[in-house]
Amino acid sequence: MVDYISRLDRALEAPEGGARSLALLGSTGSIGRSALEVLRLHPEKFRVRALAGARNITLLAAQAAEFRPEYLGVMAEEDIPRLRGLLPAGFSPVILSGREGYERIASLAEVEMALTAQTGAAGLRATYAAAAAGKIIALANKESLVLAGGVLRAACARSGAVILPVDSEHNAVFQCLAGGIAARRGGNAQAGVSRLILTASGGPFWGKTRKFLRTASPEQALDHPTWSMGAKVTIDSATLMNKGLELIEASHLYGLPMSALEVVVHRESVVHSLVEFCDGAQLAQFGRPDMRVPIAYCLGFPHRLSSGLPGPDLPALGALTFARPDAENFPCLALARRAQERGRGCPVVLNAANEEAVAAFLARRLAFTSIPLVVERCLDEHSRRIAGEAGRKDGPDFGGPDAGRIGAVRQDAPDQYADAAGERAAVDEIFALDARARAQAQEIIESLPFNSKPA
Ligand SMILES: NC(=O)c1ccc[n+]([C@@H]2O[C@H](COP(=O)([O-])OP(=O)(O)OC[C@H]3O[C@@H](n4cnc5c(N)ncnc54)[C@H](OP(=O)(O)O)[C@@H]3O)[C@@H](O)[C@H]2O)c1
């Protein structure tokens, strides 16, 4: 096992030859494009070795023509000839496809840091491959930790990999903890950390009535007041499931129990999260609501890089507001909390049911207010199933519920997975559970008449 301090030390080392070599998974998405904008500002500091998208072949070809990586990744093998045809004459990178392709890209020997910014559960395979291969992981794909926080912690401890959080809230916490310096001094307890407060914008539907929410359209849900993001995470922001997933992510990253993680609604999206210490002091990180800021922090860590953005204009903002979340209209937050507290695969089911429900909502097959209903029914069914199994076996945990061990970013690793083969088996088990939960979510979605009044 490689301890966390030496892992962080490795991330703190100056990149070899002055340039950090990178693989960007999800380069064609919102986070991927923002990362490339930051990289354009610092051509001497980075070498882009690999870019991977999924279906947007035209954009991937344009990115490849500009950054000239040695490797490209796409989802479908059939797209490779088209991609090759769009590349400039004389430029012929290796093009990989599908799950194995993404895994190979995330673990390339020549890559020092992998940005994992694919969307949804699909991102876990690449994140795990990077963790198993000992990479510095700039983690945007929060689902990786939601599904497999324990497995990833074990893989990092075994291989020497380290996770730097890209998600703006977790990045804010990381910054407030002085980039892991708390851990270097012996953990959160010694650093006096008592709780984390994650801020939530509240999304486009904050303050709306139940009546409005019942007939809310995808266009209305996609119209986020402060952040510009991919479709899935924007809908999660409207239901507050995004904040629920982030609570789970934070418990894995920072090793605090769910009871020490709080959410406050902060409409201006300028304070990205806070750390509270035992003396009652709170440290907050301020910044514009733009992912280039946390991305630049991770890419350059431990050095600060220009993100291309100035700080917020505080006098222009005038006032900042904070409120408690509305649990009645946004039940996803409590569902996520409960799933992590229960553990035993509940976060996997929560995420799978949510992904299916969000896709159905975007396809106009499900009412906005039925998204939490689908998630809750899938969780109830899973809870019944694992309760029936309790006498036989304690069931796979994959990382939750949180044991309340302290480390920022977390340094303990569950001893549940003896070796890489055990971790890979756990990842396969997670995807089997994910598939079962998706099938069940589809049945529930089919059974609910569109725009029905939720029970
Ligand atoms: N956007 C934000 O501001 C933000 C903030 C914090 C965290 N995050 C997290 O970052 C991740 C990415 O979010 P995003 O907003 O950038 O999403 P996005 O704009 O939808 O982009 C997703 C990326 O993943 C690729 N992709 C889609 N399905 C895939 C699959 N099945 N396998 C492999 N690759 C796939 C897409 O490729 P194609 O486009 O080529 O099909 C695209 O490159 C999510 O986990 C999200 O929660 C996002």
Ligand as a Chemical Component Dictionary entry (heavy atoms), coordinates in Angstrom:
data_LIG
# 
_chem_comp.id                   LIG 
_chem_comp.type                 NON-POLYMER 
_chem_comp.pdbx_formal_charge   0 
_chem_comp.three_letter_code    LIG 
# 
loop_
_chem_comp_atom.comp_id 
_chem_comp_atom.atom_id 
_chem_comp_atom.alt_atom_id 
_chem_comp_atom.type_symbol 
_chem_comp_atom.charge 
_chem_comp_atom.model_Cartn_x 
_chem_comp_atom.model_Cartn_y 
_chem_comp_atom.model_Cartn_z 
_chem_comp_atom.pdbx_ordinal 
LIG N1  N1  N 0  -20.240 20.516 -16.676 1  
LIG C1  C1  C 0  -19.942 20.889 -15.457 2  
LIG O1  O1  O 0  -19.903 22.067 -15.167 3  
LIG C2  C2  C 0  -19.623 19.860 -14.389 4  
LIG C3  C3  C 0  -19.278 20.306 -13.113 5  
LIG C4  C4  C 0  -18.893 19.366 -12.169 6  
LIG C5  C5  C 0  -18.859 18.020 -12.468 7  
LIG N2  N2  N 1  -19.236 17.616 -13.708 8  
LIG C6  C6  C 0  -19.209 16.189 -14.004 9  
LIG O2  O2  O 0  -18.323 15.970 -15.095 10 
LIG C7  C7  C 0  -18.802 14.889 -15.895 11 
LIG C8  C8  C 0  -18.977 15.391 -17.323 12 
LIG O3  O3  O 0  -19.957 16.414 -17.315 13 
LIG P1  P1  P 0  -20.178 17.360 -18.587 14 
LIG O4  O4  O 0  -21.116 18.402 -18.138 15 
LIG O5  O5  O -1 -18.865 17.761 -19.177 16 
LIG O6  O6  O 0  -20.943 16.344 -19.553 17 
LIG P2  P2  P 0  -21.188 16.463 -21.131 18 
LIG O7  O7  O 0  -21.056 17.872 -21.582 19 
LIG O8  O8  O 0  -22.448 15.742 -21.416 20 
LIG O9  O9  O 0  -19.938 15.660 -21.759 21 
LIG C9  C9  C 0  -19.772 14.290 -21.521 22 
LIG C10 C10 C 0  -18.527 13.760 -22.208 23 
LIG O10 O10 O 0  -18.517 12.337 -22.054 24 
LIG C11 C11 C 0  -18.609 11.693 -23.348 25 
LIG N3  N3  N 0  -19.520 10.563 -23.182 26 
LIG C12 C12 C 0  -20.877 10.554 -23.184 27 
LIG N4  N4  N 0  -21.339 9.310  -22.987 28 
LIG C13 C13 C 0  -20.243 8.516  -22.858 29 
LIG C14 C14 C 0  -20.067 7.112  -22.647 30 
LIG N5  N5  N 0  -21.104 6.292  -22.519 31 
LIG N6  N6  N 0  -18.799 6.633  -22.572 32 
LIG C15 C15 C 0  -17.743 7.456  -22.694 33 
LIG N7  N7  N 0  -17.847 8.793  -22.917 34 
LIG C16 C16 C 0  -19.081 9.295  -22.975 35 
LIG C17 C17 C 0  -19.146 12.754 -24.287 36 
LIG O11 O11 O 0  -18.725 12.488 -25.621 37 
LIG P3  P3  P 0  -19.512 13.060 -26.942 38 
LIG O12 O12 O 0  -19.982 14.437 -26.596 39 
LIG O13 O13 O 0  -18.427 13.037 -27.987 40 
LIG O14 O14 O 0  -20.624 12.114 -27.248 41 
LIG C18 C18 C 0  -18.496 14.013 -23.709 42 
LIG O15 O15 O 0  -17.146 14.084 -24.113 43 
LIG C19 C19 C 0  -20.094 14.407 -15.232 44 
LIG O16 O16 O 0  -19.811 13.360 -14.369 45 
LIG C20 C20 C 0  -20.545 15.629 -14.437 46 
LIG O17 O17 O 0  -21.336 15.286 -13.302 47 
LIG C21 C21 C 0  -19.598 18.499 -14.672 48 
# 
loop_
_chem_comp_bond.comp_id 
_chem_comp_bond.atom_id_1 
_chem_comp_bond.atom_id_2 
_chem_comp_bond.value_order 
_chem_comp_bond.pdbx_ordinal 
LIG N1  C1  SING 1  
LIG C1  O1  DOUB 2  
LIG C1  C2  SING 3  
LIG C2  C3  SING 4  
LIG C2  C21 DOUB 5  
LIG C3  C4  DOUB 6  
LIG C4  C5  SING 7  
LIG C5  N2  DOUB 8  
LIG N2  C6  SING 9  
LIG N2  C21 SING 10 
LIG C6  O2  SING 11 
LIG C6  C20 SING 12 
LIG O2  C7  SING 13 
LIG C7  C8  SING 14 
LIG C7  C19 SING 15 
LIG C8  O3  SING 16 
LIG O3  P1  SING 17 
LIG P1  O4  DOUB 18 
LIG P1  O5  SING 19 
LIG P1  O6  SING 20 
LIG O6  P2  SING 21 
LIG P2  O7  DOUB 22 
LIG P2  O8  SING 23 
LIG P2  O9  SING 24 
LIG O9  C9  SING 25 
LIG C9  C10 SING 26 
LIG C10 O10 SING 27 
LIG C10 C18 SING 28 
LIG O10 C11 SING 29 
LIG C11 N3  SING 30 
LIG C11 C17 SING 31 
LIG N3  C12 SING 32 
LIG N3  C16 SING 33 
LIG C12 N4  DOUB 34 
LIG N4  C13 SING 35 
LIG C13 C14 SING 36 
LIG C13 C16 DOUB 37 
LIG C14 N5  SING 38 
LIG C14 N6  DOUB 39 
LIG N6  C15 SING 40 
LIG C15 N7  DOUB 41 
LIG N7  C16 SING 42 
LIG C17 O11 SING 43 
LIG C17 C18 SING 44 
LIG O11 P3  SING 45 
LIG P3  O12 DOUB 46 
LIG P3  O13 SING 47 
LIG P3  O14 SING 48 
LIG C18 O15 SING 49 
LIG C19 O16 SING 50 
LIG C19 C20 SING 51 
LIG C20 O17 SING 52 
# 
